[in-house]
Amino acid sequence: MEYKALPFSSVWENGIFNLPIKVVDEYLKLASEYQLKALLYIFRNNGQAETAEIAKALGQTIADTDNLLEFWVEEGIISKNGEIVENAKIPQATAPAEKNVVVVKETISAPNLSPKDIVSILRDSEKLKNLVNEAQKVLGRTISLAEQAIIINMVNYYELKPEVVLMILEYYKNEKQKGMSISFSYINAMAKNWSDEGIASISEAEEKLHEIERGNRIWNEIIAITGIRHRKPTVKQREMVLSWFNDFDITMITLASDIMKENIPEPKLSYINSILKKWKKQNIKTPADVEKEQKEFEKAKSEKESKAKSKEKLSSKPTFDIDQIERDALNNFEI
């Protein structure tokens, strides 16, 4: 059955906007429904929009909207807060880099493989052909051309061993079975991170997966403590939360979360991060230290107000000065 757009339909009355052909040709299968909707909204609004506007249009939370837009940022389709990432293409004929040469990949995306490229590569490489067949066995289904392209790039571009790629796919399958929202684009980013970290052997991959499992347990604790909506953390969020436990126990993190809840309407990880950073700087390690610091601040404030009529700020602020934390959190665009 063939479908055609009606040239004189009322749908044209409000005008039209441009959309890159690449979005349709390459991302209909790869991107999720809400990722595509968010991108359409941005292009509809002259190529830029605030998270709050997009979230309202999609009926999503601001946090979830930021999370799904990370996909397009990583793909080099949009920028975040004016930070432009080069998305240069790699020529197909480029020879593999020597093992002793450090290759900077952060600003260069993996090559886009056409269906013809995929067929040619699998015809010429028995190793990759076997990998794709094994991948289908692991996942228990036929994988799409877009998924085959990602798997091929994991080996040819990110230089991961086939057995390590299969471990990533096993992780993907297990997360899916748990009901987690995980996509092939996520494990593609995961492969890039593993490549950057130099994970080459099965033992190194197993160690990394144990680290991820620990991170998942910690993330679930943070969800319970903070009240943020259950969703999969970005790489930066995961790293930030794990870093908290290098300096503080769960009691102190809970205390920081309580302070956050008392001062802002919606939970924000960057707010907690600002509190913990200040505590670390001031060597505040226990709830007793926090209470002592607060009492000293209140005492100094009272004495200052009784002696002076001016409204100058106190030179000594508590380690979790709310006004400063709010400013830090609002100006923190990384998380």
Rosetta blueprint (number, residue, H / E / L):
1 M L
2 E L
3 Y L
4 K L
5 A L
6 L L
7 P L
8 F L
9 S L
10 S H
11 V H
12 W H
13 E L
14 N L
15 G L
16 I L
17 F L
18 N L
19 L L
20 P L
21 I H
22 K H
23 V H
24 V H
25 D H
26 E H
27 Y H
28 L L
29 K L
30 L L
31 A L
32 S L
33 E H
34 Y H
35 Q H
36 L H
37 K H
38 A H
39 L H
40 L H
41 Y H
42 I H
43 F H
44 R H
45 N L
46 N L
47 G L
48 Q L
49 A L
50 E L
51 T H
52 A H
53 E H
54 I H
55 A H
56 K H
57 A H
58 L H
59 G L
60 Q L
61 T L
62 I H
63 A H
64 D H
65 T H
66 D H
67 N H
68 L H
69 L H
70 E H
71 F H
72 W H
73 V H
74 E H
75 E L
76 G L
77 I L
78 I L
79 S L
80 K E
81 N L
82 G L
83 E E
84 I L
85 V L
86 E L
87 N L
88 A E
89 K L
90 I L
91 P L
92 Q L
93 A L
94 T L
95 A L
96 P L
97 A L
98 E L
99 K L
100 N L
101 V L
102 V L
103 V L
104 V L
105 K L
106 E L
107 T L
108 I E
109 S L
110 A L
111 P L
112 N L
113 L L
114 S L
115 P H
116 K H
117 D H
118 I H
119 V H
120 S H
121 I H
122 L H
123 R H
124 D H
125 S L
126 E H
127 K H
128 L H
129 K H
130 N H
131 L H
132 V H
133 N H
134 E H
135 A H
136 Q H
137 K H
138 V H
139 L H
140 G L
141 R L
142 T L
143 I L
144 S L
145 L H
146 A H
147 E H
148 Q H
149 A H
150 I H
151 I H
152 I H
153 N H
154 M H
155 V H
156 N H
157 Y L
158 Y L
159 E L
160 L L
161 K L
162 P H
163 E H
164 V H
165 V H
166 L H
167 M H
168 I H
169 L H
170 E H
171 Y H
172 Y H
173 K H
174 N H
175 E H
176 K H
177 Q H
178 K L
179 G L
180 M L
181 S L
182 I L
183 S L
184 F H
185 S H
186 Y H
187 I H
188 N H
189 A H
190 M H
191 A H
192 K H
193 N H
194 W H
195 S H
196 D H
197 E L
198 G L
199 I L
200 A L
201 S L
202 I H
203 S H
204 E H
205 A H
206 E H
207 E H
208 K H
209 L H
210 H H
211 E H
212 I H
213 E H
214 R H
215 G H
216 N H
217 R H
218 I H
219 W H
220 N H
221 E H
222 I H
223 I H
224 A H
225 I H
226 T H
227 G L
228 I L
229 R L
230 H L
231 R L
232 K L
233 P L
234 T L
235 V H
236 K H
237 Q H
238 R H
239 E H
240 M H
241 V H
242 L H
243 S H
244 W H
245 F H
246 N H
247 D H
248 F L
249 D L
250 I H
251 T H
252 M H
253 I H
254 T H
255 L H
256 A H
257 S H
258 D H
259 I H
260 M H
261 K H
262 E H
263 N H
264 I L
265 P L
266 E L
267 P L
268 K L
269 L H
270 S H
271 Y H
272 I H
273 N H
274 S H
275 I H
276 L H
277 K H
278 K H
279 W H
280 K H
281 K H
282 Q L
283 N L
284 I L
285 K L
286 T L
287 P H
288 A H
289 D H
290 V H
291 E H
292 K H
293 E H
294 Q H
295 K H
296 E H
297 F H
298 E H
299 K H
300 A H
301 K H
302 S H
303 E H
304 K H
305 E H
306 S H
307 K H
308 A L
309 K L
310 S L
311 K L
312 E L
313 K L
314 L L
315 S L
316 S L
317 K L
318 P L
319 T L
320 F L
321 D L
322 I H
323 D H
324 Q H
325 I H
326 E H
327 R H
328 D H
329 A H
330 L H
331 N L
332 N L
333 F L
334 E L
335 I L
